[in-house]
């Protein structure tokens, strides 16, 4: 009988205390996991915004380059820049009018963002497109 009383009087954790600890740990881990997921989503959005703004800036600079080349050649500055929708990337000397065979979608090739003008290989489609109007 004394042994039974001694075993009952030892301090320990009750089932309610253990459940409370598990609840606190589960709540904390849920918050941490949701923050990690949100961080990954925001990182992807920020990356795409940075790429989009860089592609827009590149388009403006390429049109300025075309304008400046016209001035330098002694031509009217809007030569090859008539009304319409055009594509341009770093490989093209002049803007190309968007037609049935040419679209404004931008592809990734060997780490560079390009417009498909025909004959390219290893093109990876992206979510981006660029039109110069």
N, C-alpha and C positions, 0 to 999 in steps of 0.2 A: 504494500500500500504506500509506503514511504517513497518507493521508486516511482510509482505512478504520479504522486504529487510533485516530486522533483521534476519530472518530465513536463508536467503542465506549467510549472512556474518559470520555465526557461523563456527568456525573451526571444521573439522571432517576428516574422512578417505574416500578417494575416492575408487571406485571399483578397480582401477589399483593397488593401494597400498595394498589393502586386498589380491588381487591375488598374488602379489609379496611376501607377508608374507607367504601365503599358499604354494607357490612354495619353498621357503627357508625351511620351516618346513618339507615338504614332502621330499626334497633332504636330509636333515639332518637325518630324520628317516630312509630313505632307506639305508644310509651309516651305521647307527648304527645296523639295523637289519641284514645287510649282514656281518658285523663283528661278531655278535653273532652267526650266522649260521656257519661261517668259524671256529670260536673258538670251537664250538661243534664238527665239523668234525675232526679238528686237535686233540682234546682231545681223540676221539675214536681211531684214528690212533696211537697216543702215547700209549694208554692203550694196544692195541693189540701188539705193538712192545715190550713193557715191559713184557707182558705175554710170548711172543714168545722167548725172550732172556732168561727169567727165566726157561722156559721149556727146552731150549737147554742146559743151564748150569746144570740143574738137570740131564739130560741124560748123560752128560759127567761125572758128579760126581757118578752116579750109575754104569757106566762102570768102573770107577776107583775103586769103592767099590768091584765090582766083581773081578777085577784084584788083589786087595789087599787081598781079602778073599782067592783067589787061592794061593797066596804066603804064607799066614799065615797057610793054611792047608798043605803046603809042595808040592802042585801041580805045574805043569807048569802054568805060569801066564796067558796063553791064553786058559786055560781049559774053556769050554763053550763059547768061543769067536772065533769060526771058521769063515771063510769067509761067508758072506751072509748079509741079511737085518734082523734086529731084532727090537723088541719093548721091552721097559723096563719102569717100573714105580716103585714107592716107595713100592708097595705091592709085587713085584716079587723078588724072591731071585736070579734068574739068567735071563739073556735075553732070550726071546722066539723068535724063528725063525718065520718070517712072512710067513704064508701059506694061503690057501684058506679060512680057518675059522678065521684067525687072521689078522686084518688090522692095519695100522699105525695111524688111526684116533684117536684123543684124545677127550674124553668126559668129561663133568662136572658132578660130583656126590657129592652132599652135600658139595659143595664148594671146592672139590679137583679135579684136572685134572688127569684122569686115561685113560689107554688103556682098551678097552673092551676085556676081555679074556673069557667071557661066564658066564652066571648066574647073572650078575649084574642087578639091577633094578634102576629105576629113573635116567636114563642116559640122559643128555642133550647134543646133538651134538654141537661141537664148530667148528671154522674155522681152527683149528690147527691139525697138524699131526707130528709125530716124528718117524724117522727111524734111527737106529744105524747101520752103514755099516762097 
